[in-house]
Amino acid sequence: MKQNVLIVGAGGVAHVAAHKCAQNNDILGNICIASRTLSKCERIIESIHRKNSLKDKTKKLFARQIDAKNIPEMVKLIKETESQIVINLGTAYINMSVLEACIQAGVAYMDTAIHEEPDKVCEDPPWYGNYEWKRKDRCTQNGITAILGCGFDPGVVNAYVAYAVKHIFDSIDTIDILDVNAGNHGKYFATNFDPEINLREFTKVWTWIDRKWVQEKVHAIKREFDFPVVGKQTVYLTGHDELHSLSKNIDANSIRFWMGFSDHYINVFNVLTNLGLTSVKPVKTAEGVEVVPLKVLKAVLPDPLSLAPNYTGKTCIGCLIKGKKDGKDKEVFIYNICDHQECYKEVESQAVCYTAGVPPAMAAILIAKGIWDVKTMVNVEELDPDPFIELLNQNGLPTEIKEMPIGTAAIFDCREEIRRRKELGLS
């Protein structure tokens, strides 16, 4: 059994993952939280003790300071802490250095988001092919388990697709991943996780339609969908990590991602973008100080974890899948509902961080037990979804499956709209 977990990063998602690892430390062993800012790690540890999340009091829970881009120092930290599983929950800019350290140290690796370079935004697809998959052979040669994109989306939604392939459908036509946050944090404007990484997502849209990549403009195509529990919500066609692995690993004609935004959010986002405040290109102030507008914006926006105490409402994230079973058309929605206030009561977090932070802790348990210790690099849909979904059910993220009326998925067929927009020069 692999034991001892090193969590890299100390943001909102790391906060939740650390709580969940602590709740299961009888399996996972010692837990080290490491980040550039030691005080952030220590605050997570204080929260874990405050909520009595540490199951086995004989196991260690401690913090270390680290520059995760420094590969030799990362290797040294892994060895000093005797960590056998590394959960990378830092900024997406450090993924490749942490992965490299894990390969050199001979330990398991996982993350929740695709690697990004600071000066490259929304690179051409397939995103995993630009960085991660280039290192798969080395993982295989060295017997390293590397699980990519193991949050909720990507992550759990990939497992939902794998579950549908295994248990529900004989063939799949379309997959629409739907993510809405029907919550209220009481702030004028905020993002639910790292503002810099969050806002970089909304630069261009890459989507998978009729087995090819299609590019669209951000927030150009929207639909209304009546979600379970949270009701009717407006969602926008968006590019997202999981499309890039699902398009490779799942035999489906179209795979799209839709995210919910309020009119207020769209209005504020458009103003910020039009003013240049979401730009990653450096500018100079009148005093000659060089700044990156997006980093300045990140500095003035609320810390995502600070939203938790007053956050009300729920999230709904799931996969609407259309296909055939026994020669007949079939449509299902596989989803989770998560409540902001329930998350705060349990781990002093909000539901967006909770949905992203619980899954890597569950994946760590499956690696520790050998169930997902596959000794190569994989995306979540390449693994057996059953034990993962079972653990999620037991640890705060229950899965629901709803049979949908035939024709529901047609709501999200946007091929004709994309064609018209292209003819008008709007794409």
C-alpha positions in Angstrom: 0.0 0.0 0.0 1.3 3.5 -0.9 1.1 5.9 2.0 2.0 9.5 2.9 0.6 12.3 0.8 2.2 15.5 -0.2 -0.3 18.2 -1.2 1.3 21.0 -3.3 -0.6 24.3 -3.1 -2.7 26.0 -0.4 -5.6 27.5 -2.2 -9.3 26.7 -1.9 -9.1 23.3 -3.6 -6.1 22.3 -1.6 -8.0 23.3 1.6 -10.7 20.8 0.8 -8.4 18.0 -0.4 -6.4 18.3 2.8 -9.5 18.0 4.9 -10.6 14.9 3.0 -7.2 13.3 3.2 -7.2 14.0 6.9 -10.6 12.3 7.2 -9.0 9.3 5.5 -5.5 9.4 7.0 -5.9 5.9 8.4 -5.4 4.8 4.8 -3.3 7.7 3.4 -0.9 8.1 6.3 1.0 11.3 7.0 0.0 14.5 5.2 2.3 17.4 4.2 0.9 20.6 2.8 3.5 22.6 0.9 3.3 26.0 -0.8 5.3 29.1 -1.5 3.4 30.8 1.4 3.8 28.8 4.6 1.2 30.7 6.5 -1.5 29.5 4.0 -0.6 25.9 4.7 -0.7 26.5 8.4 -4.2 28.0 8.1 -5.4 24.9 6.4 -4.0 22.8 9.2 -5.7 25.0 11.8 -9.0 24.5 9.9 -8.5 20.7 9.9 -8.0 20.7 13.7 -10.9 23.1 14.2 -13.3 20.8 12.4 -11.7 17.7 13.9 -11.1 16.2 10.5 -8.0 14.3 11.5 -9.2 10.7 11.8 -6.0 9.0 13.0 -4.3 11.3 15.6 -1.1 9.3 15.5 -0.4 10.3 11.9 1.5 13.5 11.1 -0.1 16.6 9.6 2.5 19.3 8.8 3.5 22.2 6.5 6.5 23.0 4.4 7.5 26.0 2.2 8.4 25.1 -1.4 9.0 26.7 -4.8 7.3 24.0 -6.8 9.1 25.1 -10.0 12.4 24.1 -8.4 12.5 20.4 -9.4 15.5 19.4 -7.3 13.9 21.0 -4.2 10.6 19.2 -5.0 12.5 15.9 -5.3 14.2 16.6 -2.0 10.9 17.4 -0.3 9.2 14.3 -1.6 12.0 12.1 -0.2 12.3 13.9 3.1 8.6 13.6 3.8 8.6 10.0 2.5 5.6 10.9 0.4 4.4 8.2 -2.1 1.5 10.2 -3.5 1.7 13.8 -4.7 -1.5 15.8 -5.2 -0.6 18.8 -7.3 -3.2 21.6 -6.5 -1.1 24.6 -7.1 -1.3 27.0 -10.1 -1.5 25.3 -13.5 1.9 26.8 -14.3 3.8 24.3 -12.1 2.3 21.0 -13.4 5.2 19.9 -15.5 7.8 20.7 -12.8 5.9 18.8 -10.2 5.3 15.9 -12.6 9.0 15.8 -13.4 9.9 15.7 -9.7 7.5 12.8 -9.2 9.1 10.9 -12.1 12.5 11.5 -10.7 11.5 10.6 -7.1 9.5 7.5 -8.3 6.1 8.5 -6.7 2.5 8.8 -7.9 1.3 12.1 -9.3 -2.1 13.7 -9.9 -3.5 17.1 -10.7 -6.9 18.7 -11.3 -6.2 21.0 -14.3 -4.2 21.1 -17.5 -0.7 22.6 -17.6 -0.4 26.1 -18.8 2.5 28.4 -19.7 2.0 32.0 -18.4 2.6 33.6 -21.8 0.4 31.1 -23.7 -3.3 31.3 -23.4 -5.8 28.7 -24.8 -3.2 26.9 -27.0 -4.4 24.8 -29.9 -5.8 21.4 -29.1 -5.4 18.8 -28.0 -4.2 20.5 -24.8 -2.9 17.4 -23.0 -0.9 16.6 -26.1 1.1 19.8 -25.8 2.7 18.9 -22.5 1.4 16.0 -20.4 1.0 13.2 -22.9 4.6 13.9 -24.2 5.8 12.5 -20.8 3.6 9.3 -20.8 6.3 7.1 -22.1 8.6 8.1 -19.3 5.9 7.4 -16.7 5.4 3.9 -18.2 9.1 3.2 -18.3 9.5 4.2 -14.7 6.3 2.7 -13.4 4.9 6.0 -12.4 1.1 6.4 -11.8 0.1 9.9 -13.1 -3.6 10.7 -13.1 -4.4 13.8 -15.0 -7.4 16.1 -14.4 -8.8 14.5 -11.3 -11.0 17.2 -10.0 -14.7 17.4 -10.8 -14.6 18.9 -14.3 -12.2 17.5 -15.5 -12.3 14.4 -13.3 -15.6 13.2 -12.0 -17.4 14.1 -15.3 -14.8 11.9 -17.1 -15.7 9.1 -14.7 -19.4 9.7 -15.4 -18.7 9.2 -19.1 -16.7 6.0 -18.4 -19.6 4.8 -16.3 -22.0 5.4 -19.1 -19.8 3.5 -21.5 -19.5 0.6 -19.1 -23.0 0.3 -17.8 -25.6 2.4 -19.8 -24.9 2.6 -23.5 -23.8 0.4 -26.4 -22.8 3.5 -28.4 -22.6 7.2 -27.7 -23.6 10.0 -30.0 -23.2 13.2 -28.0 -21.9 14.2 -24.6 -22.7 17.6 -23.1 -21.0 18.5 -19.9 -23.0 21.0 -17.9 -21.7 23.1 -15.0 -23.8 25.6 -13.1 -23.4 27.3 -9.8 -26.8 28.5 -8.6 -25.3 30.2 -5.6 -25.0 33.7 -4.2 -21.7 34.8 -2.5 -22.9 38.4 -1.8 -19.9 40.0 -3.6 -20.2 42.4 -6.5 -17.9 40.1 -8.6 -15.8 37.1 -7.7 -14.4 33.9 -9.2 -14.9 30.6 -7.4 -11.2 29.5 -7.7 -8.0 31.2 -8.7 -9.1 34.3 -10.6 -6.1 34.3 -12.9 -6.5 30.7 -14.1 -10.3 31.0 -14.1 -10.4 34.1 -16.3 -7.7 32.8 -18.7 -10.2 30.0 -19.6 -12.5 32.6 -21.3 -10.2 33.7 -24.2 -11.5 31.4 -26.9 -13.7 28.3 -27.2 -12.5 25.0 -28.5 -15.2 22.4 -28.8 -15.4 18.9 -30.3 -18.2 18.6 -32.9 -18.7 15.9 -35.6 -15.3 14.5 -34.6 -13.3 17.6 -35.3 -12.2 20.7 -33.4 -14.3 23.8 -33.9 -13.3 27.3 -32.6 -15.9 29.8 -31.4 -15.9 33.1 -29.6 -16.4 33.2 -25.8 -19.9 33.5 -24.5 -21.3 33.6 -28.1 -23.6 30.6 -27.9 -25.9 30.0 -25.0 -28.8 27.7 -24.0 -31.3 27.4 -21.2 -31.6 24.1 -19.4 -33.9 23.0 -16.6 -31.5 21.4 -14.1 -32.5 19.0 -11.3 -32.9 20.9 -8.0 -31.5 24.3 -9.2 -34.0 24.8 -12.0 -33.7 26.7 -15.2 -30.2 28.1 -15.8 -28.4 29.8 -18.8 -25.3 28.0 -19.9 -22.7 29.1 -22.4 -20.6 27.0 -24.8 -17.1 27.0 -23.4 -13.8 25.2 -24.0 -12.6 23.0 -21.2 -9.8 20.5 -20.3 -11.8 17.3 -20.4 -12.9 17.7 -24.0 -9.3 17.2 -25.0 -8.9 13.7 -23.5 -12.5 12.6 -24.0 -12.2 13.3 -27.7 -9.3 10.9 -27.8 -10.5 8.2 -25.5 -14.2 8.1 -26.0 -16.0 7.1 -29.3 -18.5 9.9 -29.5 -19.5 12.2 -32.4 -19.7 15.5 -30.4 -18.4 16.4 -26.9 -19.2 19.9 -25.7 -18.8 21.8 -22.4 -21.3 24.4 -21.1 -20.9 26.6 -18.1 -23.5 28.7 -16.3 -23.1 32.5 -15.9 -25.5 35.1 -14.7 -26.2 38.2 -16.8 -24.4 40.3 -14.2 -21.3 38.1 -14.4 -21.2 38.4 -18.2 -21.6 42.2 -18.1 -18.8 42.7 -15.6 -16.6 40.2 -17.5 -17.1 42.0 -20.7 -16.3 45.4 -19.2 -13.1 44.0 -17.6 -12.1 42.4 -20.9 -12.9 45.5 -23.0 -10.8 47.6 -20.6 -7.9 45.2 -21.0 -7.9 44.0 -17.4 -8.0 40.3 -18.3 -5.0 40.6 -20.5 -1.8 38.6 -19.7 0.4 41.0 -21.7 2.6 43.3 -19.4 2.0 47.0 -19.4 3.9 49.9 -17.7 2.3 52.3 -15.3 3.0 56.1 -15.4 5.7 55.4 -12.7 7.4 52.9 -15.0 6.3 49.8 -13.0 5.6 46.8 -15.3 2.5 44.9 -14.3 0.3 42.2 -15.8 -3.3 43.4 -15.8 -4.8 40.0 -15.0 -2.5 39.6 -12.0 -3.6 43.0 -10.8 -7.2 42.0 -11.2 -6.5 38.8 -9.3 -5.0 40.8 -6.4 -8.1 43.0 -6.0 -10.7 40.2 -6.4 -11.9 38.2 -3.3 -10.0 35.1 -2.2 -12.3 32.3 -3.3 -12.1 30.6 0.1 -13.2 33.9 1.7 -16.6 33.5 -0.1 -17.4 30.3 1.9 -19.0 31.6 5.2 -21.8 33.6 3.4 -22.2 31.4 0.3 -25.8 30.1 -0.2 -27.3 27.9 -2.9 -26.1 24.9 -4.8 -24.0 23.7 -7.7 -25.1 21.1 -10.3 -22.5 19.5 -12.5 -23.1 16.6 -14.8 -23.1 14.9 -18.2 -26.1 14.8 -20.5 -25.3 11.8 -22.7 -27.2 10.6 -25.8 -26.7 7.2 -27.4 -28.1 3.8 -28.1 -28.8 0.8 -25.9 -30.1 -2.5 -27.4 -30.8 -0.6 -30.7 -33.0 2.0 -29.0 -32.3 5.7 -28.5 -31.4 6.6 -24.9 -30.6 9.8 -23.0 -29.4 10.2 -19.4 -28.2 12.9 -17.2 -25.5 11.8 -14.7 -24.9 14.5 -12.1 -24.1 15.8 -8.6 -25.8 18.4 -6.5 -23.6 20.2 -3.9 -24.7 22.7 -1.3 -22.5 25.6 -0.4 -23.5 25.9 3.3 -23.2 22.1 3.9 -19.6 22.3 2.6 -18.9 25.2 4.9 -20.2 23.3 7.9 -18.1 20.3 7.1 -14.7 21.7 5.9 -15.1 25.6 6.0 -15.2 25.8 2.2 -17.7 26.5 -0.6 -19.2 24.0 -3.0 -17.0 24.9 -6.1 -13.8 24.2 -4.2 -15.4 21.2 -2.5 -16.4 19.6 -5.8 -12.8 20.0 -7.1 -11.0 19.1 -3.9 -12.8 15.9 -2.8 -12.1 13.8 -6.0 -8.2 13.9 -5.8 -8.4 12.8 -2.2 -10.6 9.8 -3.3 -8.2 9.1 -6.2 -5.3 9.1 -3.7 -7.2 6.4 -1.6 -7.6 4.3 -4.8 -3.9 4.7 -5.6 -2.9 3.8 -2.0 -5.0 0.6 -2.1 -3.5 -0.3 -5.5 -6.9 -0.1 -7.3 -5.8 2.9 -9.4 -2.1 2.4 -9.1 -1.7 1.8 -12.8 2.0 2.7 -13.2 1.5 4.8 -16.3 -0.1 8.1 -17.2 -3.9 8.2 -17.7 -6.9 10.5 -17.8 -9.7 9.6 -15.5 -12.0 8.1 -18.2 -9.3 5.4 -18.8 -9.8 4.0 -15.3 -12.5 1.9 -13.7 -15.2 4.5 -12.6 -17.0 2.2 -10.2 -14.8 2.4 -7.1 -14.2 6.1 -7.6 -17.9 6.9 -7.8 -18.6 4.7 -4.8 -16.0 6.6 -2.7 -17.4 9.9 -3.9 -20.9 8.7 -2.8 -19.5 8.0 0.7 -17.6 11.2 1.0 -19.9 14.1 0.2 -20.4 14.0 -3.6 -23.3 11.6 -4.4 -24.0 10.7 -8.0 -27.5 10.8 -9.4 -28.7 9.3 -12.7 -31.8 10.6 -14.4 -33.4 9.1 -17.5 -34.2 12.0 -19.8 -36.9 12.3 -22.5 -35.7 11.5 -26.0 -34.8 14.8 -27.7 -33.5 16.6 -24.6 -29.9 16.6 -25.9 -31.0 18.3 -29.1 -31.2 21.5 -27.1 -27.4 21.6 -27.2 -27.0 20.9 -30.9 -25.3 24.1 -32.0 -23.9 23.1 -35.4 -26.3 25.2 -37.5 -25.7 28.3 -35.3 -22.0 27.9 -35.6 -22.3 27.5 -39.4 -24.4 30.7 -39.6 -22.0 32.6 -37.4 -19.1 31.5 -39.6 -20.9 32.7 -42.7 -21.5 36.1 -41.1 -17.9 36.4 -39.9 -18.9 36.3 -36.3 -16.9 33.2 -35.2 
